[in-house]
Amino acid sequence: MKFDLDAVFVEDGCANSALATRILSAIPRNVPVTHVADAREASRPASGVRDPFGAGKRRLVISRRKTPFLMPCPAGSSKFACCGYLVLTLASNCPMDCSYCFLQEYLADNPAFQVYANYTESFDELDRLCANARGRSFRVGTGELADSLAFDSLTGISRDLIEFFAERENLTLELKTKTDEIENLLDVDPRGRVLVSWTLSPDAVYRSSEHLTASPSVRIAAARAVLDAGYRVAFHFDPLIAYPDAERDCILLIDELLDVIPPKQISFISMGGLRMTPRLRSAARSRFPNDPMLCGEDVLASDGRFRTFTPLRLSLFRTLADRFKKAGAEIPAYLCMEPASVHEHVFGAVPARPATIGERLARA
């Protein structure tokens, strides 16, 4: 197990589930296991600790999800040029601790790491989606409210997901991660229906802000391994942070990536600038007061988020877009949570509709 756990809580009715059986057989013997009637109590912030959110990451709660698993990406909005991403919520929170992570705000009142014993019920939702939209293709990811592969050595959920998606031609699964926890993937045939994506940051951001994650070089090596095992790969440069020498460091990072992964074998890339609501900005700076990456030039934008000063943001986007263009392959690219006007400034064209982008990325 690559991440520490302080305790495991099992909600009544979940103890005999396949997921609970896997987890309880894999955790170290010194991790206490408690059975609870209501998982909500175990998921709330602990009292009497300095950092309730950080403490929550080390408590694993096995429960039943009572709301739908499948939803549109919560970052989607008519204000932004959206990518048509669908989110499958099979877990909540992350054992890693990036200083800029939006979960510090989004899950502040519910910080325990939760996994859902009834996750296979999501397969019925996906089959209904396909039945109601014949002829369309969808990109579905599990990496929005949790890293897709962190704790996969305990849960084994990736195997079940890959086997399900491998049988459905109009669905593409995206597993998004900052880990190198790929062991469960290497023995399963994805049949071209699964892509694994990594968020990549320059080494300076990794060292300063991305605590407990794999290093950028290790992530790139993991991407090479899954590519060789028959998976598609993609990369997210998000958030891009405008610190001194950021453009130089981003170019070095892309050069390292392209030395390992041929451009024509990259399914797509995405880019996004650092953005924080006032509440998230306050929480991040309180938890990580010594991280200089949280103290750059930002302004309160019209959407209520602090964003990197627009000229700095546009310069970073263009630097990355131009470097990939020079690589000699047409790599599909999109911007995350940016208005259409910014997309046009960077790529020289108005973005397509979200459904069109989503289908294109599903097939890329």
C-alpha positions as CSV (number, residue, x, y, z in Angstrom):
1,M,0.0,0.0,0.0
2,K,1.5,3.3,-1.1
3,F,-0.5,5.7,1.1
4,D,-1.0,5.6,4.9
5,L,-4.4,4.9,6.5
6,D,-5.3,5.8,10.1
7,A,-8.6,3.9,10.1
8,V,-11.2,2.1,8.0
9,F,-15.0,2.4,8.5
10,V,-17.5,0.0,7.0
11,E,-21.1,1.0,6.8
12,D,-23.7,-1.6,7.8
13,G,-24.8,-3.7,4.8
14,C,-21.4,-3.4,3.1
15,A,-19.2,-5.8,5.1
16,N,-19.9,-8.7,2.8
17,S,-19.4,-6.8,-0.5
18,A,-16.7,-7.7,-2.9
19,L,-15.1,-4.3,-2.4
20,A,-15.0,-4.5,1.4
21,T,-13.6,-8.0,1.2
22,R,-10.8,-6.9,-1.1
23,I,-9.9,-3.8,1.0
24,L,-10.0,-5.5,4.4
25,S,-7.8,-8.4,3.1
26,A,-5.2,-6.0,1.8
27,I,-4.8,-3.3,4.5
28,P,-2.1,-3.6,7.1
29,R,-3.2,-5.5,10.3
30,N,-2.5,-2.5,12.5
31,V,-5.2,-0.3,10.7
32,P,-8.3,-0.3,12.9
33,V,-11.6,-1.3,11.3
34,T,-14.9,0.0,12.7
35,H,-18.4,-0.9,11.6
36,V,-20.8,2.0,11.6
37,A,-24.6,2.4,11.0
38,D,-24.3,5.6,9.0
39,A,-21.2,6.4,6.9
40,R,-22.0,10.1,7.0
41,E,-20.8,10.3,10.6
42,A,-17.4,8.7,9.8
43,S,-17.0,11.0,6.7
44,R,-17.4,14.3,8.5
45,P,-14.4,16.4,9.7
46,A,-12.7,15.1,12.8
47,S,-12.8,17.4,15.8
48,G,-9.8,18.4,17.8
49,V,-7.2,18.1,15.0
50,R,-5.2,21.0,13.4
51,D,-6.0,20.0,9.8
52,P,-9.4,18.2,9.5
53,F,-9.2,18.0,5.8
54,G,-5.8,16.4,5.8
55,A,-6.8,14.0,8.5
56,G,-9.9,13.0,6.5
57,K,-7.7,11.8,3.6
58,R,-6.3,9.1,5.9
59,R,-9.7,7.7,6.9
60,L,-11.2,5.2,4.4
61,V,-15.0,4.8,4.5
62,I,-16.8,2.0,2.6
63,S,-20.4,2.8,2.0
64,R,-23.3,2.6,-0.4
65,R,-23.8,5.5,-2.8
66,K,-27.5,6.5,-2.8
67,T,-27.4,9.0,-5.6
68,P,-26.5,8.5,-9.3
69,F,-22.9,7.6,-10.2
70,L,-22.9,9.3,-13.7
71,M,-23.1,13.0,-14.2
72,P,-21.9,15.8,-16.4
73,C,-18.5,17.2,-15.4
74,P,-19.2,19.7,-12.5
75,A,-16.7,22.1,-14.2
76,G,-19.0,22.3,-17.2
77,S,-20.8,25.6,-17.7
78,S,-22.3,27.7,-20.5
79,K,-19.6,30.3,-19.6
80,F,-16.8,28.0,-20.6
81,A,-15.7,26.1,-23.7
82,C,-16.5,22.6,-22.4
83,C,-15.1,19.3,-23.5
84,G,-18.2,17.1,-23.1
85,Y,-16.7,15.0,-20.3
86,L,-18.9,12.7,-18.3
87,V,-18.0,11.9,-14.7
88,L,-18.4,8.5,-13.0
89,T,-18.1,9.1,-9.2
90,L,-16.8,5.8,-7.7
91,A,-14.8,7.5,-4.9
92,S,-14.5,10.8,-3.1
93,N,-11.3,12.6,-2.1
94,C,-7.7,11.6,-2.6
95,P,-4.8,10.4,-0.5
96,M,-2.5,12.8,-2.2
97,D,-2.4,16.4,-1.1
98,C,-1.8,19.0,-3.8
99,S,-1.9,22.5,-2.4
100,Y,-4.1,23.9,-5.1
101,C,-6.7,21.1,-5.1
102,F,-10.3,22.3,-5.4
103,L,-11.4,19.4,-3.1
104,Q,-10.2,21.4,-0.1
105,E,-13.3,23.5,-0.7
106,Y,-15.6,21.0,-2.4
107,L,-15.2,18.3,0.3
108,A,-14.5,20.5,3.3
109,D,-17.5,19.2,5.1
110,N,-17.1,15.6,4.0
111,P,-13.3,15.0,3.8
112,A,-13.0,11.2,4.4
113,F,-11.8,9.1,1.5
114,Q,-15.0,7.3,0.5
115,V,-15.4,4.3,-1.8
116,Y,-18.8,2.9,-2.8
117,A,-19.4,-0.8,-2.3
118,N,-22.3,-0.8,-4.9
119,Y,-20.1,0.7,-7.6
120,T,-21.1,-1.9,-10.2
121,E,-24.6,-0.4,-10.2
122,S,-23.0,2.4,-12.2
123,F,-22.7,-0.1,-15.1
124,D,-26.5,-0.1,-15.4
125,E,-26.5,3.7,-15.7
126,L,-23.9,3.5,-18.5
127,D,-25.9,0.9,-20.4
128,R,-29.0,3.1,-20.2
129,L,-26.9,6.0,-21.5
130,C,-25.8,4.0,-24.5
131,A,-29.4,2.7,-25.1
132,N,-30.8,6.2,-25.1
133,A,-28.1,7.7,-27.4
134,R,-27.4,5.0,-30.0
135,G,-24.7,6.0,-32.5
136,R,-23.0,8.5,-30.2
137,S,-19.7,8.0,-28.4
138,F,-18.9,9.1,-24.9
139,R,-15.8,9.8,-22.9
140,V,-16.4,8.8,-19.2
141,G,-13.9,9.4,-16.5
142,T,-13.5,8.6,-12.8
143,G,-10.8,11.2,-12.0
144,E,-12.9,14.2,-11.0
145,L,-13.6,13.8,-7.3
146,A,-10.9,11.3,-6.7
147,D,-7.7,10.2,-8.4
148,S,-8.6,7.2,-10.6
149,L,-5.8,4.9,-9.5
150,A,-4.8,6.0,-6.0
151,F,-5.7,3.0,-3.7
152,D,-6.4,0.8,-6.7
153,S,-4.0,-1.7,-5.2
154,L,-6.6,-2.0,-2.4
155,T,-9.9,-1.7,-4.4
156,G,-9.1,-3.4,-7.7
157,I,-11.9,-1.3,-9.2
158,S,-9.9,-0.6,-12.4
159,R,-10.0,-4.2,-13.5
160,D,-13.8,-4.3,-13.4
161,L,-14.1,-1.0,-15.1
162,I,-11.7,-1.9,-17.9
163,E,-13.5,-5.3,-18.6
164,F,-16.8,-3.5,-18.7
165,F,-15.7,-0.7,-21.1
166,A,-13.7,-3.1,-23.3
167,E,-17.0,-4.7,-24.4
168,R,-18.7,-1.4,-25.4
169,E,-17.7,0.3,-28.6
170,N,-19.3,3.6,-28.0
171,L,-17.8,4.2,-24.5
172,T,-14.3,5.3,-23.7
173,L,-13.0,5.1,-20.1
174,E,-10.5,7.7,-18.9
175,L,-8.5,6.9,-15.8
176,K,-6.9,10.1,-14.7
177,T,-4.0,10.0,-12.1
178,K,-0.9,11.5,-10.6
179,T,0.4,8.1,-9.5
180,D,2.3,5.2,-11.0
181,E,-0.2,2.7,-9.6
182,I,-0.7,0.8,-12.8
183,E,-0.1,-2.8,-11.8
184,N,-3.8,-3.8,-12.1
185,L,-3.9,-2.4,-15.6
186,L,-1.1,-4.4,-17.1
187,D,-2.9,-7.8,-17.0
188,V,-6.2,-6.6,-18.6
189,D,-6.8,-6.1,-22.3
190,P,-8.5,-2.7,-22.8
191,R,-9.3,-3.5,-26.5
192,G,-8.7,0.2,-27.4
193,R,-11.6,1.4,-25.2
194,V,-9.5,2.7,-22.2
195,L,-7.1,5.7,-22.0
196,V,-5.0,6.5,-19.0
197,S,-4.2,10.2,-18.5
198,W,-1.7,11.9,-16.3
199,T,-1.7,15.4,-15.0
200,L,1.8,16.8,-15.6
201,S,3.4,19.8,-13.9
202,P,7.0,21.1,-14.1
203,D,9.3,19.8,-11.5
204,A,9.2,23.0,-9.5
205,V,5.4,22.8,-9.1
206,Y,5.7,19.1,-8.2
207,R,8.2,19.7,-5.5
208,S,6.4,22.7,-4.1
209,S,2.8,21.8,-4.4
210,E,2.0,18.1,-5.3
211,H,2.6,16.3,-2.1
212,L,2.6,12.5,-2.1
213,T,2.3,12.3,-5.8
214,A,4.6,10.5,-8.2
215,S,7.3,12.7,-9.8
216,P,6.7,13.9,-13.4
217,S,9.4,11.6,-14.7
218,V,7.8,8.6,-13.0
219,R,4.3,9.5,-14.3
220,I,5.8,9.7,-17.9
221,A,7.4,6.3,-17.4
222,A,4.1,4.8,-16.2
223,A,2.4,6.3,-19.3
224,R,5.0,4.5,-21.5
225,A,4.3,1.2,-19.7
226,V,0.5,1.4,-20.2
227,L,0.9,2.5,-23.8
228,D,3.0,-0.6,-24.4
229,A,0.3,-2.7,-22.7
230,G,-2.3,-1.5,-25.3
231,Y,-3.8,1.5,-23.6
232,R,-4.3,5.0,-25.1
233,V,-2.7,7.9,-23.2
234,A,-3.4,11.6,-22.7
235,F,-2.0,14.4,-20.6
236,H,-3.4,17.3,-18.7
237,F,-1.3,20.4,-18.0
238,D,-3.6,21.8,-15.4
239,P,-3.2,23.9,-13.4
240,L,-0.5,25.9,-15.3
241,I,1.0,28.3,-12.8
242,A,2.8,31.5,-13.8
243,Y,5.9,31.5,-11.7
244,P,9.3,32.8,-12.8
245,D,10.8,30.5,-15.5
246,A,7.4,28.7,-15.9
247,E,7.5,28.8,-19.7
248,R,11.1,27.4,-19.8
249,D,10.2,24.7,-17.4
250,C,7.0,23.7,-19.3
251,I,9.1,23.4,-22.5
252,L,11.6,21.1,-20.7
253,L,8.7,19.0,-19.4
254,I,7.1,18.7,-22.9
255,D,10.5,17.8,-24.4
256,E,10.9,15.1,-21.7
257,L,7.4,13.8,-22.5
258,L,7.9,13.7,-26.2
259,D,11.2,11.8,-25.8
260,V,9.3,9.0,-24.2
261,I,5.8,9.2,-25.9
262,P,5.7,9.8,-29.6
263,P,3.4,12.7,-30.4
264,K,1.2,10.6,-32.8
265,Q,0.5,8.2,-29.8
266,I,-0.9,11.0,-27.6
267,S,-4.7,10.9,-27.8
268,F,-5.1,14.5,-26.6
269,I,-3.8,17.2,-24.2
270,S,-5.7,19.7,-22.1
271,M,-4.6,22.9,-20.5
272,G,-6.0,25.0,-17.7
273,G,-4.8,27.9,-15.6
274,L,-4.7,28.1,-11.8
275,R,-8.1,29.2,-10.6
276,M,-9.5,29.4,-7.1
277,T,-12.7,30.7,-5.5
278,P,-12.0,33.0,-2.5
279,R,-12.9,30.2,-0.1
280,L,-10.5,27.7,-1.8
281,R,-7.8,30.3,-2.0
282,S,-8.1,31.0,1.8
283,A,-8.1,27.3,2.6
284,A,-5.1,26.5,0.4
285,R,-3.0,29.3,1.8
286,S,-3.9,28.4,5.3
287,R,-3.0,24.7,4.9
288,F,0.1,25.5,2.8
289,P,1.4,28.9,4.0
290,N,4.9,28.3,2.6
291,D,4.0,27.3,-1.0
292,P,5.0,30.2,-3.3
293,M,2.9,28.7,-6.1
294,L,-0.2,30.0,-4.3
295,C,1.0,33.6,-4.3
296,G,1.3,34.6,-7.9
297,E,-0.3,37.4,-9.8
298,D,-4.0,36.8,-9.9
299,V,-7.2,38.8,-10.2
300,L,-10.8,38.2,-9.3
301,A,-12.5,37.2,-12.6
302,S,-16.1,37.7,-13.6
303,D,-16.9,34.1,-12.6
304,G,-16.0,34.7,-9.0
305,R,-12.6,32.9,-9.2
306,F,-9.2,34.2,-8.7
307,R,-7.3,33.5,-11.9
308,T,-3.8,34.1,-13.1
309,F,-3.4,37.5,-14.8
310,T,-4.8,37.0,-18.3
311,P,-1.6,38.0,-20.3
312,L,0.5,35.5,-18.2
313,R,-2.1,32.8,-18.7
314,L,-2.4,33.3,-22.4
315,S,1.4,33.3,-22.8
316,L,1.6,29.9,-21.0
317,F,-1.2,28.4,-23.1
318,R,0.4,29.6,-26.3
319,T,3.8,28.4,-25.3
320,L,2.5,24.8,-24.8
321,A,0.3,24.8,-27.8
322,D,3.1,26.0,-30.1
323,R,5.5,23.4,-28.7
324,F,3.1,20.5,-29.3
325,K,2.4,21.9,-32.8
326,K,6.1,21.9,-33.6
327,A,6.2,18.2,-32.6
328,G,4.8,17.4,-36.0
329,A,1.5,15.6,-35.1
330,E,-2.0,17.0,-34.9
331,I,-2.7,16.3,-31.2
332,P,-6.3,17.2,-30.2
333,A,-6.2,19.9,-27.5
334,Y,-8.7,21.8,-25.4
335,L,-8.8,24.3,-22.6
336,C,-10.5,23.5,-19.3
337,M,-12.7,26.1,-17.7
338,E,-11.8,28.9,-20.0
339,P,-14.2,31.0,-22.1
340,A,-14.5,30.6,-25.8
341,S,-12.6,33.9,-26.4
342,V,-9.5,32.5,-24.7
343,H,-9.7,29.3,-26.7
344,E,-9.8,31.4,-29.9
345,H,-6.8,33.5,-28.8
346,V,-4.8,30.3,-28.2
347,F,-5.9,28.1,-31.1
348,G,-7.1,30.6,-33.6
349,A,-10.5,29.1,-33.9
350,V,-13.9,29.1,-32.1
351,P,-14.3,25.9,-30.0
352,A,-16.7,23.3,-31.2
353,R,-19.8,22.3,-29.2
354,P,-19.2,20.2,-26.1
355,A,-20.9,17.2,-27.5
356,T,-18.8,17.4,-30.7
357,I,-15.6,17.8,-28.7
358,G,-16.6,14.9,-26.4
359,E,-17.1,12.5,-29.3
360,R,-13.9,13.6,-30.9
361,L,-11.9,13.0,-27.8
362,A,-13.6,9.6,-27.2
363,R,-12.4,8.4,-30.6
364,A,-9.0,10.2,-30.6
